[in-house]
Structure formats: structure tokens, C-alpha cells
Amino acid sequence: MFKYVTVLNKNNNLNKLLLNSISKGNTLNSNNGLASTSISINSSIRSFSSFSSSKVMLDKRSEKPQNPLYHRNSTLYSFTPRDVLIKIEKDFVMPPSYEAKSLSDNFAKFSVLFLRKFSNLFFKEKFLHYAIVLETVAAVPGLVAGMFLHLKTLRNMQSNNWIKILMDEMENERMHLLSFMELTKPTLLERGMVAVTQAIYWNLFLVFYVLSPKTAHRFTGYLEEQAVVTYTHMLEDIDSGKVPNYKAPQIAIEYWGLPEDATLRDLILVIRQDESDHRLVNHEISNKIVLNNNEPIILENHFHKPTIINPVGEEEIKEHSQEGIRIEKKINPTSEL
């Protein structure tokens, strides 16, 4: 959309220069000739403006307005027509598990694996019910971390580059929950389990984050890895007929900009991408904490642009200092960066 606005502005400026040039030095032999030339130029301006404006309006139709129920920009995939869904599925590669290098990394990893085994015993193959319970607690890390960093910036009177991306993560997880709630209703037992789990998890994670933000983000990164695995299994079960391929709820169609005929399978594809991004963000923040690096985590829709602009990776560490090379041996940057 913006390229048409730019072209329109450039051409308007060009036409203004032409008119000024005519009025200052390039006068014609007769007033009629000057009027005729001015009319011709003005007609061209109106014609081009009409064409450009129609292009701008045409492009705006693909942009859906914000909804008071959610913050639509909390996902990178807010406009996901059928061709983008096809590309998402075709290009998807299961992200490798982050290689634990320290005691805190191993603690985070095995804690998540334990929780995974426990939840598998309870839910087994009830993926929709599992997803609902999962998403009720999945928003806690982003909310706790964002709140903690926000209060810290107020106390220290300085900025922090991670607050927005963490709060967006929290909002995005909430939208996952609202979408699944439209498709199935949790049982009374599951609702009770959600209340108890959320109460315990909130308080434990808050203490966890105060004691070691690095380990807390690593834990969340591993948690998101398991979410990607869960949604991949869910896609397989939809394809095999074990899970009905319901029509996607309207709130999901609006939030992710899905086609009107979108199904549960299409919804899972974009949710899996969201979770993959959350995994990347949290592992990367953990890496940056090790380096005392507060640079922002900048994500883009990687089906159109590079995924991340300023990662902490091998080349960046080597480029900055010899101290960075020493630290590099102690950490393992996210493998795909």
C-alpha cells in the first residue's frame, strides 16, 4: 500500500515543479497556449491521483480493522490468505530442541519434559482439551516477565526493549485459548484443573523469574518447543480423521486474517507458527541475558522477510569483542540463527 502513496507524493511534487517552471520561465507565446498546457497537466494530475487513490483503497480492503476484543498486531500472521497458508505448511521445519549447556538449562529442560509426561497421562489424545488447558497457562510467562520488566523500568527510570514483545506473546496466547473455546467446552474437572494449575504456576513462575530470569525464559522456550510438537501431532490426527476438521471460528478468521472457508487445520498451522516464534523469542532473551545485552528482539513474518534482525549469534559475538568469544563457549545460540 505504501509504495502507491510514495509514488503519488513524488508525482504530485513533480507536477508542482512543472507548474512552477511554466509560471516562472517557460511561458508560451499566448495566454491560450498557457491555459491549454496547464489544463493538460492538471488533467494528468487528476487522472494519476484517481488511479493511485483507487490503488490505495484497493490495498486497504485487505487490511482488517482492529477489534476491541483483541490486539490484532500481537501476531505476525494477521493477514494469512490461502496461498500464505500453503507456503507456511510447505516451508515448515520442526525447530530443533535447544541444546542445554548449563545446569540451569538442564533444569529448565527436564522440568518441561516432566510436565509433558504428566499432561500426556491425563489428556492422552484429547488434543483440543489439552490445548485449552495448555493455553490457559501459556500466557503466564509473558505476563509475568512483561509485568516484572515494566515495574523494573519504572523503578530504574530507564527503558526496556523486551516488554512489548512479551506482552504481545501473552495476548497471542489468549487468542489461542479464545479460538479453541469456540470449538469445544472444557469439562468441570478440566476447569478445576485450570484454576489450580494457573494459581500454582503464576506464583511459582513469579518467584522463578525474580530468582533467575535467564532460566525462566529458557524454561518458556522449552515449553514452546513442546507446544510446537503438540500442534504438529494434532495436524497429523486431523489428517488421519481422529480429530474432526471443524470450521475455524470467526474470531480466529478475523484475528489471523484467514480465508472465510478456513478450518481447524488452517488455524493450527498459524498457531504452530506463533508458538515457534515464542520459542525463538524466549531462547533468544535467555541468550541475551547471559551477555547482558538488552537489544530488542525484532521478528518479521518470515514468509516475506528475514525472521530476526539482530540475533545473538556466533558472528555477532566474535565481531564485538574477544570477551564475547570467551562467553560464546559457554552458550549455544539458537540453532537456526
C-alpha positions as CSV (number, residue, x, y, z in Angstrom):
1,M,0.0,0.0,0.0
2,F,2.8,2.4,1.0
3,K,4.5,2.3,-2.4
4,Y,1.5,3.8,-4.1
5,V,1.3,6.6,-1.6
6,T,5.0,7.3,-2.1
7,V,4.6,7.3,-5.9
8,L,1.6,9.6,-5.6
9,N,3.6,12.1,-3.5
10,K,6.5,12.0,-5.8
11,N,4.4,12.7,-8.8
12,N,2.5,15.5,-7.1
13,N,5.8,17.1,-6.3
14,L,7.0,16.6,-9.9
15,N,3.9,18.2,-11.3
16,K,4.2,21.1,-8.9
17,L,7.7,21.7,-10.2
18,L,6.4,21.6,-13.7
19,L,3.8,24.1,-13.0
20,N,6.3,26.4,-11.2
21,S,8.6,26.1,-14.1
22,I,5.9,27.0,-16.6
23,S,4.9,30.0,-14.5
24,K,8.4,31.3,-14.0
25,G,10.3,30.8,-17.3
26,N,8.7,28.6,-19.8
27,T,5.8,30.9,-20.7
28,L,4.1,30.2,-24.0
29,N,3.5,32.8,-26.8
30,S,-0.1,33.2,-25.9
31,N,-2.3,33.0,-22.9
32,N,-4.5,30.4,-24.6
33,G,-1.5,28.2,-25.0
34,L,-0.5,28.5,-21.3
35,A,-4.1,27.8,-20.2
36,S,-4.2,24.8,-22.5
37,T,-0.9,23.4,-21.2
38,S,-2.0,24.0,-17.5
39,I,-5.3,22.2,-18.1
40,S,-3.5,19.3,-19.7
41,I,-1.1,19.0,-16.7
42,N,-3.9,19.3,-14.2
43,S,-5.9,16.6,-16.0
44,S,-2.9,14.4,-15.9
45,I,-2.6,15.1,-12.1
46,R,-6.2,14.3,-11.6
47,S,-6.0,11.2,-13.7
48,F,-2.9,9.9,-11.9
49,S,-4.4,10.8,-8.5
50,S,-7.6,9.0,-9.2
51,F,-5.6,5.9,-10.3
52,S,-3.3,6.0,-7.3
53,S,-6.2,6.6,-4.9
54,S,-8.0,3.6,-6.3
55,K,-4.9,1.5,-5.8
56,V,-4.6,2.7,-2.2
57,M,-8.3,1.9,-1.5
58,L,-7.9,-1.5,-3.1
59,D,-5.0,-2.4,-0.9
60,K,-6.8,-1.1,2.2
61,R,-9.5,-3.7,1.6
62,S,-7.1,-6.5,2.5
63,E,-6.4,-4.8,5.9
64,K,-9.0,-5.7,8.5
65,P,-9.6,-3.2,11.3
66,Q,-8.7,-3.7,14.9
67,N,-11.3,-5.4,17.1
68,P,-11.9,-4.3,20.7
69,L,-11.8,-7.9,21.8
70,Y,-8.1,-8.3,20.9
71,H,-4.9,-6.6,19.8
72,R,-4.5,-7.9,16.3
73,N,-0.9,-7.0,15.9
74,S,0.2,-9.4,18.6
75,T,0.7,-12.0,15.9
76,L,2.9,-11.8,12.9
77,Y,0.3,-13.6,10.8
78,S,-2.5,-11.1,10.8
79,F,-3.1,-11.5,7.0
80,T,-2.9,-15.2,6.1
81,P,-4.8,-16.0,2.9
82,R,-4.8,-19.4,1.3
83,D,-1.6,-19.0,-0.6
84,V,0.3,-18.0,2.6
85,L,-1.2,-21.0,4.5
86,I,0.1,-23.3,1.7
87,K,3.6,-21.7,2.0
88,I,3.5,-22.0,5.8
89,E,2.9,-25.7,5.6
90,K,5.3,-26.3,2.8
91,D,8.2,-24.4,4.4
92,F,7.7,-25.6,7.9
93,V,10.7,-27.3,9.5
94,M,10.4,-28.7,13.0
95,P,12.7,-26.5,15.1
96,P,15.4,-28.5,16.9
97,S,15.4,-28.6,20.7
98,Y,17.8,-26.0,22.2
99,E,21.0,-27.8,23.4
100,A,21.3,-27.4,27.1
101,K,24.7,-26.2,28.1
102,S,24.5,-25.2,31.8
103,L,22.9,-26.6,35.0
104,S,20.1,-24.0,34.7
105,D,19.4,-25.0,31.1
106,N,19.2,-28.7,32.1
107,F,16.9,-27.8,35.0
108,A,14.6,-25.9,32.6
109,K,14.6,-28.7,30.0
110,F,13.9,-31.6,32.3
111,S,11.2,-29.7,34.2
112,V,9.3,-29.2,30.9
113,L,9.8,-32.8,29.9
114,F,8.4,-33.9,33.3
115,L,5.3,-31.7,32.9
116,R,4.9,-33.0,29.4
117,K,4.8,-36.7,30.6
118,F,2.3,-35.8,33.3
119,S,0.0,-34.0,31.0
120,N,0.1,-36.8,28.5
121,L,-1.1,-39.3,31.1
122,F,-4.1,-37.1,31.9
123,F,-5.1,-36.0,28.4
124,K,-3.7,-38.7,26.2
125,E,-5.1,-37.9,22.7
126,K,-7.7,-35.3,23.7
127,F,-5.8,-32.6,21.8
128,L,-8.4,-29.9,21.9
129,H,-9.0,-30.2,25.6
130,Y,-5.2,-30.4,26.1
131,A,-4.8,-27.2,24.0
132,I,-7.3,-25.3,26.1
133,V,-5.6,-26.2,29.4
134,L,-2.2,-25.5,27.8
135,E,-3.2,-22.1,26.6
136,T,-4.7,-21.0,29.9
137,V,-1.2,-21.2,31.5
138,A,0.8,-20.4,28.4
139,A,0.1,-16.7,28.7
140,V,1.5,-16.6,32.3
141,P,5.3,-16.3,31.4
142,G,4.8,-13.4,29.0
143,L,2.5,-11.6,31.5
144,V,4.9,-12.2,34.5
145,A,8.0,-11.2,32.6
146,G,6.4,-8.2,31.0
147,M,5.0,-7.0,34.3
148,F,8.3,-7.6,36.1
149,L,10.3,-5.7,33.5
150,H,7.7,-2.9,33.3
151,L,7.9,-2.3,37.0
152,K,11.7,-2.5,36.9
153,T,11.8,0.2,34.2
154,L,9.6,2.4,36.4
155,R,11.8,2.0,39.4
156,N,15.1,2.5,37.5
157,M,13.6,5.1,35.2
158,Q,15.0,3.6,32.1
159,S,13.6,1.8,29.1
160,N,13.5,-1.9,28.3
161,N,13.3,-3.4,24.8
162,W,11.5,-6.6,25.6
163,I,8.3,-5.5,27.3
164,K,6.2,-5.2,24.2
165,I,7.1,-8.5,22.6
166,L,6.4,-10.3,25.9
167,M,3.0,-8.6,26.3
168,D,2.2,-9.4,22.7
169,E,3.1,-13.0,23.4
170,M,0.7,-13.0,26.3
171,E,-2.1,-11.6,24.2
172,N,-1.4,-14.0,21.4
173,E,-1.7,-17.0,23.8
174,R,-5.0,-15.6,25.0
175,M,-6.3,-15.6,21.4
176,H,-5.3,-19.2,21.0
177,L,-7.5,-20.0,24.0
178,L,-10.5,-18.0,22.8
179,S,-10.3,-19.7,19.4
180,F,-10.3,-23.2,20.9
181,M,-13.1,-22.3,23.3
182,E,-15.3,-21.7,20.3
183,L,-14.8,-25.3,19.2
184,T,-15.1,-27.3,22.5
185,K,-16.1,-26.8,26.1
186,P,-13.9,-28.0,28.9
187,T,-15.3,-30.3,31.5
188,L,-15.9,-29.3,35.1
189,L,-12.8,-31.4,36.1
190,E,-10.7,-29.6,33.5
191,R,-11.9,-26.2,34.6
192,G,-10.9,-27.1,38.2
193,M,-7.5,-28.3,36.9
194,V,-7.0,-25.0,35.1
195,A,-7.8,-22.9,38.2
196,V,-5.5,-24.9,40.4
197,T,-2.7,-25.1,37.8
198,Q,-2.9,-21.4,37.0
199,A,-2.8,-20.3,40.6
200,I,0.3,-22.6,41.3
201,Y,2.0,-21.7,38.1
202,W,1.6,-18.0,38.4
203,N,3.2,-17.8,41.9
204,L,6.0,-20.3,41.1
205,F,6.9,-18.6,37.9
206,L,6.9,-15.2,39.5
207,V,9.4,-16.4,42.2
208,F,11.3,-18.3,39.4
209,Y,11.6,-15.1,37.4
210,V,12.8,-13.0,40.3
211,L,15.5,-15.5,41.1
212,S,16.7,-16.3,37.6
213,P,15.1,-14.5,34.5
214,K,17.6,-16.4,32.3
215,T,16.4,-19.8,33.5
216,A,12.7,-18.7,33.4
217,H,13.0,-17.7,29.7
218,R,14.9,-20.9,28.9
219,F,12.1,-22.9,30.6
220,T,9.5,-21.0,28.5
221,G,11.5,-21.7,25.3
222,Y,11.4,-25.4,26.1
223,L,7.7,-25.2,26.9
224,E,7.1,-23.6,23.5
225,E,9.1,-26.3,21.8
226,Q,6.6,-28.8,23.3
227,A,3.7,-26.7,22.1
228,V,5.1,-26.9,18.5
229,V,5.3,-30.7,18.9
230,T,1.8,-30.9,20.3
231,Y,0.3,-29.0,17.4
232,T,2.2,-31.0,14.8
233,H,0.7,-34.2,16.3
234,M,-2.7,-32.5,16.2
235,L,-2.3,-31.8,12.5
236,E,-1.4,-35.5,11.9
237,D,-4.6,-36.5,13.8
238,I,-6.7,-34.2,11.8
239,D,-5.3,-35.7,8.6
240,S,-5.9,-39.2,9.8
241,G,-9.5,-38.4,10.9
242,K,-9.0,-38.8,14.6
243,V,-9.8,-35.1,15.2
244,P,-12.7,-33.6,13.2
245,N,-11.6,-30.7,10.9
246,Y,-14.1,-28.2,12.2
247,K,-14.7,-24.8,10.5
248,A,-12.4,-22.2,12.1
249,P,-14.3,-19.8,14.5
250,Q,-14.9,-16.3,13.2
251,I,-12.8,-14.7,15.9
252,A,-9.8,-16.7,14.6
253,I,-10.6,-15.8,10.9
254,E,-10.6,-12.1,11.9
255,Y,-7.5,-12.2,14.1
256,W,-5.2,-14.1,11.8
257,G,-6.8,-12.8,8.6
258,L,-7.6,-16.4,7.5
259,P,-9.8,-17.1,4.4
260,E,-13.5,-17.3,5.1
261,D,-13.5,-21.1,4.4
262,A,-10.7,-21.7,6.9
263,T,-10.8,-24.9,9.0
264,L,-9.3,-26.1,12.3
265,R,-6.3,-27.4,10.3
266,D,-5.6,-23.9,8.9
267,L,-5.9,-22.5,12.4
268,I,-3.4,-25.0,13.8
269,L,-0.9,-24.1,11.1
270,V,-0.8,-20.4,12.2
271,I,-0.9,-21.2,15.9
272,R,2.1,-23.5,15.4
273,Q,3.9,-20.7,13.8
274,D,3.1,-18.4,16.7
275,E,4.4,-20.9,19.2
276,S,7.6,-21.4,17.1
277,D,8.1,-17.6,17.3
278,H,7.6,-17.6,21.0
279,R,10.2,-20.4,21.4
280,L,12.7,-18.3,19.4
281,V,12.0,-15.1,21.4
282,N,12.4,-16.8,24.8
283,H,15.6,-18.7,24.0
284,E,17.0,-15.5,22.5
285,I,16.2,-13.4,25.5
286,S,17.9,-16.0,27.7
287,N,21.0,-15.8,25.4
288,K,21.0,-12.0,25.6
289,I,20.7,-12.0,29.4
290,V,23.9,-14.1,29.5
291,L,25.7,-11.4,27.5
292,N,24.0,-8.5,29.4
293,N,22.6,-7.5,26.0
294,N,19.3,-5.5,26.1
295,E,18.9,-5.1,22.4
296,P,15.3,-5.7,21.1
297,I,14.2,-8.9,19.6
298,I,12.8,-7.9,16.2
299,L,10.7,-10.5,14.5
300,E,9.3,-10.3,11.0
301,N,6.8,-12.5,9.1
302,H,9.5,-14.9,7.7
303,F,7.4,-15.8,4.7
304,H,8.1,-12.4,3.4
305,K,11.1,-11.0,5.2
306,P,14.0,-12.4,7.4
307,T,12.8,-13.9,10.6
308,I,15.0,-12.0,13.0
309,I,17.1,-8.9,12.5
310,N,19.6,-8.7,15.4
311,P,20.2,-12.2,16.9
312,V,22.8,-13.0,19.4
313,G,24.7,-15.5,17.3
314,E,28.2,-16.6,16.6
315,E,29.2,-13.9,14.2
316,E,27.8,-11.1,16.3
317,I,29.7,-12.3,19.4
318,K,33.0,-12.7,17.5
319,E,32.6,-9.3,15.9
320,H,32.1,-7.3,19.1
321,S,35.0,-8.4,21.4
322,Q,37.4,-11.1,22.5
323,E,35.3,-11.3,25.7
324,G,32.4,-12.3,23.5
325,I,34.4,-15.2,22.1
326,R,35.1,-16.4,25.7
327,I,31.4,-16.2,26.5
328,E,30.4,-17.9,23.3
329,K,32.0,-21.1,24.5
330,K,29.6,-21.1,27.5
331,I,26.4,-20.7,25.5
332,N,24.8,-22.2,22.4
333,P,22.9,-19.6,20.4
334,T,19.5,-20.6,19.0
335,S,20.4,-23.1,16.3
336,E,18.6,-21.6,13.3
337,L,20.1,-18.1,13.7
